[in-house]
Amino acid sequence: MKNSAVLHCKEATANKWWSYEIKGRSVLVKWGRVGLDGEQQTKEFDTDYEMQRFVETKMREKRKKGYEEVTEQKLRQEKTIAEKLGHQNKIQRMEFVDWRAKSEPSSGKLRVLLRYDPEKAVYIEIVNSWSKDIRRLLLTKTESWEIRSCAEGSRVIEFEGLTRPPENFVEAVRTALRALYAKVVEVVTQRFAALGARNLGDDDTPISESTVLSIVQAVGESASADASVVQKFAALGARVLEL
């Protein structure tokens, strides 16, 4: 049994961490939301057996709830992003969309694209894990908008009430997306470089579904974004994210 471990919950809208550290026959347990200091408690034991049984039981319980062991460095990265994005917020959806902005538009339609086009736009949904409220952003390389209300049809998103969002919030979302994309690129470079750029997908040849799933499994789900967002980035292939 290791003297310490850090676990991170990555399921649904959860964004939590839990850790233990053994000191003699004491176990220091810490837990909380990513981006917050959290709480802690020290457990004292009379025997090594009782201490070991406690740790093993807690580890099993946490794994059943969706926690996975991570490094301290990984958790620090997630905390940095969570502090900027807001510890209760998580990017739950991303779509590549066709939208041409007019001067100060108030309504319009977004056509959902099957593939990424850096000259067009990205639609983002951010869910608050406490209130379940959803904020919707529309991002281009140079513009940022927040959608107040929308309705969806067949690969079409109609919106009204387009306003300018707070710059610090938008930059936090962009930072989280860039960090996640960088992680996907890192995994592709380290584990899938042998495939070659064309086999990962170019303008004419889409990336294979099996390769996308392999990349998603290797990257894992981020505290700041749902696995579906990781999948979108994995499917970019040889394209470069411009956001």
C-alpha positions in Angstrom: 0.0 0.0 0.0 1.3 3.4 -1.0 1.9 6.1 1.7 -0.3 8.6 -0.3 -2.6 9.0 -3.2 -4.7 11.6 -5.0 -8.0 10.8 -6.7 -10.1 12.9 -9.0 -13.8 12.5 -9.9 -14.4 13.1 -13.6 -17.9 11.9 -14.2 -20.9 13.9 -15.3 -20.7 17.5 -13.9 -18.7 16.3 -10.9 -15.4 18.2 -10.3 -14.1 16.8 -7.0 -10.9 15.5 -5.5 -9.9 13.2 -2.5 -6.6 12.3 -1.1 -4.9 10.4 1.8 -1.4 10.6 3.3 -0.1 8.1 5.9 2.0 9.4 8.8 2.9 6.6 11.2 -0.4 5.1 12.2 -2.3 8.3 11.3 -4.1 8.9 8.0 -4.6 12.5 6.8 -7.7 12.6 4.5 -8.5 15.6 2.4 -11.4 16.3 0.0 -13.2 19.0 -1.8 -14.1 20.6 -5.1 -11.3 21.2 -7.6 -10.3 24.9 -7.3 -11.1 25.1 -3.6 -9.0 24.4 -0.5 -11.4 21.7 0.7 -11.6 20.0 4.1 -9.4 17.6 6.0 -9.5 15.0 8.8 -6.9 12.9 10.6 -7.7 9.3 11.5 -5.7 7.6 14.3 -5.4 3.7 14.4 -4.1 1.3 17.0 -2.6 -1.2 14.5 -1.2 -1.2 11.0 -3.9 -3.6 9.9 -6.7 -1.3 10.9 -5.1 1.6 9.1 -4.5 -0.4 6.0 -8.1 -1.7 6.0 -9.4 1.8 6.3 -7.4 3.1 3.4 -8.3 0.2 1.1 -12.0 0.5 2.0 -12.0 4.2 1.2 -10.2 3.7 -2.1 -12.7 1.1 -3.2 -15.6 3.4 -2.3 -14.1 6.3 -4.2 -13.4 4.2 -7.3 -17.0 2.9 -7.3 -18.1 6.6 -7.3 -16.0 7.4 -10.4 -12.8 8.6 -8.8 -9.5 7.8 -10.6 -6.0 8.2 -9.2 -4.0 11.1 -10.7 -0.7 12.8 -10.1 -0.3 15.9 -7.9 0.8 17.8 -11.1 -2.4 16.8 -12.9 -4.5 18.0 -10.0 -2.7 21.3 -9.9 -3.3 21.8 -13.6 -7.0 21.1 -13.1 -7.1 23.5 -10.1 -5.6 26.3 -12.1 -8.2 25.9 -14.9 -11.0 25.6 -12.4 -10.0 28.8 -10.6 -10.2 30.7 -13.9 -13.3 29.0 -15.2 -15.1 28.8 -11.9 -15.0 25.6 -9.8 -18.7 25.0 -10.2 -18.6 25.3 -14.0 -17.9 22.7 -16.7 -17.9 22.8 -20.5 -20.4 20.1 -21.4 -20.8 20.6 -25.1 -18.9 22.0 -28.1 -20.1 22.3 -31.7 -18.5 23.7 -34.8 -21.0 26.0 -36.5 -21.4 28.2 -39.6 -22.1 31.7 -38.6 -21.3 35.0 -40.1 -21.5 37.9 -37.7 -23.1 41.2 -38.6 -22.6 44.3 -36.6 -24.2 43.8 -33.2 -26.5 41.0 -34.1 -29.4 40.1 -31.8 -30.7 36.9 -33.4 -29.9 34.4 -36.0 -29.2 30.7 -36.9 -26.2 28.5 -36.4 -25.7 25.6 -38.8 -23.9 22.7 -37.0 -21.0 21.5 -39.1 -19.7 18.0 -39.2 -16.1 19.2 -39.3 -14.1 22.0 -37.9 -13.5 25.2 -39.9 -11.2 27.8 -38.4 -12.8 30.5 -40.4 -16.2 29.9 -38.8 -17.4 29.7 -35.2 -17.5 27.4 -32.2 -20.6 27.0 -30.0 -20.0 26.2 -26.3 -22.3 25.2 -23.5 -21.1 25.6 -19.9 -23.1 24.0 -17.1 -23.1 25.1 -13.5 -22.9 21.9 -11.5 -24.7 23.5 -8.5 -27.6 25.3 -10.1 -27.7 23.3 -13.4 -27.9 26.6 -15.3 -26.4 26.6 -18.7 -24.5 29.5 -20.3 -24.0 29.5 -24.1 -21.1 31.1 -25.9 -20.4 31.7 -29.5 -16.7 32.1 -30.3 -14.6 33.0 -33.3 -10.9 33.8 -33.5 -11.7 37.4 -32.8 -15.3 37.6 -31.5 -17.1 36.5 -28.3 -20.8 36.4 -27.7 -23.2 35.0 -25.1 -26.6 33.5 -26.2 -29.4 34.2 -23.8 -32.0 31.9 -25.4 -32.0 29.3 -28.2 -33.9 26.5 -29.8 -32.6 23.5 -31.7 -33.8 21.7 -34.8 -32.1 19.3 -37.2 -28.5 20.5 -37.1 -29.6 24.1 -36.6 -29.5 26.3 -33.5 -31.7 29.4 -33.5 -30.9 32.1 -31.0 -32.1 35.4 -29.6 -30.6 37.8 -27.2 -26.9 37.8 -28.3 -24.9 39.9 -25.9 -21.2 40.6 -25.0 -20.1 38.3 -22.1 -17.6 39.3 -19.4 -14.1 39.2 -20.9 -12.5 37.4 -17.9 -15.1 34.6 -18.2 -14.6 34.2 -22.0 -10.8 34.1 -21.5 -11.2 31.4 -18.9 -13.3 29.3 -21.3 -10.8 29.8 -24.1 -7.9 28.9 -21.7 -9.7 25.7 -20.6 -10.3 24.7 -24.3 -6.8 25.4 -25.3 -5.4 23.4 -22.4 -7.6 20.4 -23.2 -6.7 20.7 -26.9 -3.0 20.8 -26.0 -3.5 17.6 -23.9 -5.0 15.9 -26.9 -2.1 16.9 -29.1 0.3 15.7 -26.5 -1.4 12.2 -26.4 -1.5 12.1 -30.2 2.2 13.0 -30.4 3.3 10.5 -27.8 1.0 7.5 -28.5 -0.2 7.9 -32.1 2.6 9.5 -33.9 3.2 6.3 -35.9 -0.1 6.8 -37.6 1.1 9.9 -39.5 -0.8 13.1 -40.0 -2.8 11.9 -43.0 -4.0 8.8 -41.2 -5.1 11.0 -38.2 -7.3 12.9 -40.7 -6.8 15.7 -43.2 -9.1 17.9 -45.2 -10.2 15.0 -47.4 -10.0 12.0 -45.1 -11.9 11.9 -41.8 -10.2 10.4 -38.8 -11.4 6.8 -38.0 -13.9 6.3 -35.2 -11.6 3.7 -33.5 -8.7 6.1 -33.5 -10.9 8.9 -32.0 -12.0 6.5 -29.2 -8.4 5.5 -28.5 -7.4 9.1 -28.1 -10.4 9.9 -25.9 -9.5 6.9 -23.6 -5.9 8.0 -23.4 -6.7 11.6 -22.6 -9.5 10.9 -20.2 -12.2 13.4 -19.2 -11.1 16.8 -17.9 -12.5 18.5 -14.8 -13.2 21.5 -16.9 -14.9 19.7 -19.8 -17.0 16.7 -20.7 -15.6 13.7 -22.6 -17.7 14.7 -25.6 -15.4 17.8 -25.9 -12.3 15.7 -25.7 -13.8 13.6 -28.6 -14.4 16.7 -30.7 -10.7 17.7 -30.3 -9.6 14.1 -31.0 -11.5 14.2 -34.3 -9.7 17.3 -35.4 -6.9 15.1 -36.6 -4.3 17.1 -38.6 -6.2 20.4 -38.3 -5.0 23.0 -35.9 -7.4 24.6 -33.4 -7.5 28.4 -33.8 -9.4 29.8 -30.9 
